Amino acid sequence: MVLLVILFYLALESYYLFFRFHGHIQDLSLYQGIASKTMEGQVPFRDFRIEYPIFALIPILIPGLLSQLAGGSFESFACWFVFQNLVLGLVMAWIISRSDASGKAFPRFLIATLFAFPIFLFRFDPFPALLTLLAIVNVSHKPFAAGMALMVSVAAKLYSIVLFPVFGLYYVFNSDGKKLLWLIAGAGCICAAILSCIAWLGMDAATDFMHYHLLRGIQIESLAGGILLILEQTGLIELDVTHSFGAMHLVTPLSDLVLKCINIAMPVCFISMAVFLLRAFYKSFSLPGGITFRQLNAAAAAQILLFILLNKVLSPQYLIWLLPLIPFCRFKASVIFTVALMFTVLIFPGHYYGLISKQLPMVVILNIRNGLLIWLLIELLSEIAPVRTRDISAPPIPSA
């Protein structure tokens, strides 16, 4: 039965890849436009504005440059962009295979990536995801490199900034103050390079992406969006779906209240998570092996997932951020994540119009996906919590 479901999904995925490509044209056209303007001599954040952090230019400009060598067409850009993401996926697979002592994470990553192809191939998120993975596998043995990788990831897609508290707590409980300083030094070097570049080129609008995000409303695929759609289906509220900021957002009389609740819930939940991690790491410190790689990795994944769930925006590509981390977790967590990926692809690029038109089956699928992500968070939290006894031969944190 499971095999039949997988084969059916792969057939659907093939259909989405070849016949639902139009769902990606808007984003790829935006990327190509940024690359074209830059190669014409215009300076991003000075001569034109973009909605991404400064290092997002790296995975956008590379296929743009290669595309120019092949004629500069949109088709050429798209092909090089897909090829770049395949290479990034292979690099992640190589790092995972080297860091995985059990041999289980590597096949799990390959399967999850295969199932995520309709999203993975057409967004630049594999780039910051790779950098996040590099930061985690180097945090113990190469803190300076970990700090640099983490800061580049932040400067490509802001989400990974939530990992600094996780790494800080890890160093504190391992009594590695020197390594914490090296991590900060690595991140500081990248910060200095970014600020120097901004000042030298006069990129006055380099921080506009944060203001851009603050102006956004409740995106239709977010956790809050799914709940509002269910309430609308039951007749409790009325809402409209509008296109703004390059995505679909929900407009309802409750919007302001929901956004205020999100703004209150986010710091409260992150403080609670910090307290939970502090307690878990403190208990692990006294156990044989201390804080293990699996525990640190699960803490990083949980922190990122909490950010995804609390956000007013939950685009499909956000799950790519977890793609190289979840395979190291327990089998149950990997299964939940892979199923959540499959539901995500069914929503976009699968049947997004059905969600926009508020059709009940798609509203149910969205809420099932969001429920799976909450379940995944619970599983990650259970993995972070230390066991009372631990094999003294537990694998240490690897070095990439």
BARO-708114 format. One record per residue (C-alpha): x negated, y negated, z negated. Coordinates in steps of 0.2 Angstrom, whole numbers, padded with zeros to 4 digits, always signed. Each point is the difference from the previous one (the first is absolute). Layout:
% BARO-708114
XYZ ...
//
This chain:
% BARO-708114
+0000+0000+0000 -0014-0012-0005 -0009+0004+0016 +0015-0004+0010 +0002-0016-0008 -0018-0005+0003 +0001+0005+0019 +0016-0010+0002 -0008-0015-0008 -0015+0002+0011 +0011+0000+0015 +0009-0016-0006 -0017-0008-0004 -0006+0004+0018 +0016-0008+0006 -0003-0016-0010 -0018-0001+0005 +0004+0001+0019 +0017-0008+0001 +0002-0012-0015 -0016-0010+0004 +0010-0016+0002 +0001+0000-0019 -0018-0004-0001 -0001-0013+0014 +0003-0015-0011 -0014+0004-0012 -0012+0005+0013 +0004-0015+0011 -0004-0011-0016 -0016+0009-0003 -0005-0002+0019 +0005-0019-0001 -0012-0003-0015 -0014+0009+0009 +0002-0009+0016 +0001-0017-0008 -0016+0004-0010 -0010+0006+0015 +0006-0016+0009 -0010-0010-0013 +0014-0005-0012 -0004+0002-0018 +0013+0010-0010 +0008-0010-0015 -0006-0016+0007 +0006-0001+0018 +0014+0012-0003 +0008+0009-0014 +0002+0018-0004 +0010+0009-0013 -0014+0012-0006 -0016-0002-0011 -0016-0004+0009 -0008+0017+0001 +0016+0007+0009 -0009-0008+0015 -0013+0014+0000 +0012+0014+0005 +0009-0012+0012 -0015-0007+0009 -0009+0016+0003 +0013+0007+0012 +0003-0017+0007 -0019-0001+0005 +0000+0018+0007 +0017-0004+0009 -0009-0016+0009 -0013+0012+0006 +0013+0011+0008 +0011-0014+0008 +0008-0008-0015 +0018+0007+0003 +0012+0004-0014 -0001+0018+0004 -0018+0000-0001 +0001-0009-0017 +0012+0013-0006 -0010+0014+0005 -0016-0006-0008 +0010-0004-0016 +0006+0018-0001 -0017+0006+0003 -0007-0011-0014 +0013+0007-0012 -0004+0018+0005 -0019-0003-0004 +0005-0008-0017 +0010+0015-0003 -0014+0012+0004 -0012-0010-0011 +0013+0001-0015 +0001+0019+0004 -0019+0001-0001 -0001-0009-0017 +0014+0010-0007 -0009+0017+0005 -0016-0006-0008 +0009-0006-0016 +0012+0015-0002 -0008+0014-0010 +0016+0011+0000 +0002-0001+0019 +0018-0004-0001 +0000-0018+0003 -0006+0001+0018 +0014+0010+0008 +0013-0010-0010 -0007-0016+0007 +0000+0007+0018 +0018+0006-0002 +0006-0017-0008 -0009-0010+0014 +0007+0011+0014 +0018-0003-0007 -0004-0019-0002 -0006-0002+0018 +0015-0011+0006 -0005-0013-0013 -0019+0004-0003 -0005-0003+0018 +0007-0017+0003 -0004-0010-0016 -0016-0007-0006 +0003+0007-0018 -0012+0015+0002 -0014-0012-0001 +0003-0006-0018 +0006+0018-0004 -0018+0006+0005 -0008-0014-0010 +0011+0004-0016 -0006+0019+0002 -0018-0006+0001 +0002-0010-0016 +0008+0014-0010 -0013+0013+0005 -0015-0012-0003 +0007-0007-0016 -0011+0011-0012 -0017+0001+0010 +0000-0015+0011 +0010-0014-0009 -0008-0014+0011 +0006+0009+0016 +0017+0003-0009 +0002-0018-0004 -0004-0005+0018 +0011+0013+0008 +0014-0005-0012 -0001-0019+0003 -0001+0003+0019 +0016+0010-0002 +0008-0014-0010 -0005-0012+0014 +0008+0011+0013 +0016+0004-0009 +0003-0008-0017 +0008+0016-0009 -0017+0007-0006 -0003-0014-0012 +0011+0010-0012 -0015+0013-0001 -0011-0012-0010 +0008+0003-0017 -0001+0019+0004 -0018-0001+0003 -0003-0012-0014 +0008+0012-0013 -0010+0015+0007 -0016-0009-0003 +0005-0006-0017 +0004+0017-0006 -0015+0008+0008 -0011-0014-0009 -0007-0005+0017 -0001-0019-0002 -0014+0000+0012 +0009+0008+0014 +0015-0011-0003 -0012-0015+0003 -0006+0008+0016 +0018+0003+0006 +0003-0019-0004 -0016-0005+0009 +0005+0010+0015 +0017-0007+0001 -0008-0017-0003 -0011+0001+0015 +0014+0003+0011 +0010-0014-0008 -0015-0012+0003 -0002+0006+0018 +0019-0003+0003 +0000-0018-0008 -0016-0005+0009 +0008+0006+0017 +0016-0010-0004 -0009-0015-0005 -0012+0001+0015 +0014+0002+0013 +0012-0011-0008 +0014+0014-0002 +0011-0011-0011 +0015+0011+0002 -0009+0016-0006 +0011+0002-0015 +0016-0003+0010 +0004+0018+0000 +0005+0000-0019 +0012-0015+0003 +0007+0010+0015 +0004+0015-0012 +0007-0011-0013 +0013-0007+0012 +0006+0017+0005 +0016+0007-0006 +0006+0018-0004 -0006+0011+0014 +0012+0013+0005 -0011+0016-0004 -0005-0006-0017 +0006+0008-0016 +0011-0015-0004 +0006+0000+0018 +0005+0019-0001 +0010-0004-0016 +0009-0015+0008 +0005+0010+0015 +0007+0014-0011 +0010-0014-0009 +0006-0007+0016 +0006+0018+0006 +0010+0001-0016 +0008-0017+0003 -0007-0008-0015 -0009-0013+0009 -0001-0008+0017 -0017-0002+0010 -0007-0005+0017 -0015+0006+0008 -0011-0013+0008 -0016-0001+0010 -0014-0011-0008 -0019+0001-0003 -0001+0014+0013 +0011+0012-0010 +0018+0003-0005 +0006-0008-0016 +0016+0001-0011 +0010-0015-0003 +0013+0001-0015 +0006-0011-0014 -0010+0011-0011 -0017-0003+0009 -0006-0014-0012 +0004+0010-0015 -0008+0016+0007 -0016-0010+0005 -0001-0007-0018 +0002+0017-0007 -0014+0006+0011 -0011-0014-0006 +0003+0004-0018 -0001+0019+0002 -0017+0000+0010 -0011-0007-0014 +0009+0010-0014 -0002+0016+0010 -0019-0003+0003 -0003-0005-0018 +0009+0016-0005 -0011+0010+0013 -0015-0008-0007 +0005+0006-0018 +0003+0017+0007 -0016+0001+0008 -0009-0006-0015 +0007+0013-0011 -0003+0014+0013 -0018-0005+0003 -0003-0001-0019 +0006+0017-0002 -0010+0007+0014 -0016-0008-0006 +0000+0012-0015 +0003+0015+0011 -0014+0011+0009 -0004-0008+0017 +0008-0017-0005 +0010-0009+0013 +0000+0011+0015 +0001-0005+0018 +0017+0007+0002 +0006-0010-0014 -0008-0016+0006 +0007+0003+0018 +0017+0004-0007 -0001-0017-0010 -0005-0009+0016 +0014+0008+0010 +0013-0004-0014 -0005-0018-0001 +0002-0002+0019 +0016+0009+0000 +0007-0011-0014 -0005-0015+0010 +0009+0007+0015 +0016+0004-0010 +0001-0017-0008 -0003-0010+0015 +0014-0009+0009 -0007+0007+0016 -0003+0018+0004 -0005+0002+0018 -0003+0018+0007 -0019-0002+0001 -0002-0003-0018 +0000+0018-0003 -0016+0001+0010 -0008-0008-0015 +0003+0016-0010 -0004+0012+0014 -0019+0004-0005 +0004+0000-0019 +0015+0012-0002 -0009+0015+0007 -0011+0001-0015 +0015+0001-0011 +0010+0015-0005 +0009+0010+0014 +0017-0006-0006 -0005-0018+0002 -0007+0004+0017 +0016+0008+0005 +0011-0014-0006 -0011-0013+0009 +0001+0010+0016 +0019+0001+0000 +0001-0019-0004 -0011-0003+0015 +0012+0011+0011 +0015-0010-0006 -0009-0016+0003 -0004+0005+0018 +0018+0005+0002 +0005-0018-0005 -0014-0009+0010 -0003+0002+0014 +0013+0014+0000 +0018-0008-0003 -0004-0017-0006 +0015-0008+0010 +0011+0012-0011 -0007-0008-0016 +0002-0017+0007 +0018+0003+0004 +0002+0007-0017 +0006+0017+0005 +0003+0011-0015 -0012+0015+0005 -0015-0012+0002 +0004-0009-0016 +0001+0017-0009 -0017+0005+0008 -0008-0017-0005 +0005+0003-0018 -0005+0018+0000 -0018-0006+0006 +0000-0013-0013 +0005+0013-0013 -0014+0011+0005 -0012-0014-0002 +0006-0002-0018 -0002+0019-0003 -0017-0001+0007 -0005-0014-0012 +0007+0011-0015 -0011+0014+0007 -0015-0011+0001 +0002-0006-0018 +0001+0018-0006 -0016+0003+0008 -0009-0015-0008 +0005+0006-0017 -0014+0011-0007 +0003+0018-0005 -0005+0005-0017 -0014+0012+0006 -0010-0001+0015 -0013+0011+0008 -0017-0008-0003 -0004+0004+0018 +0013-0012+0007 -0006-0009+0016 -0009-0017-0003 +0004-0015+0010 -0008+0002+0017 -0011-0011+0010 +0003-0003+0018 
//
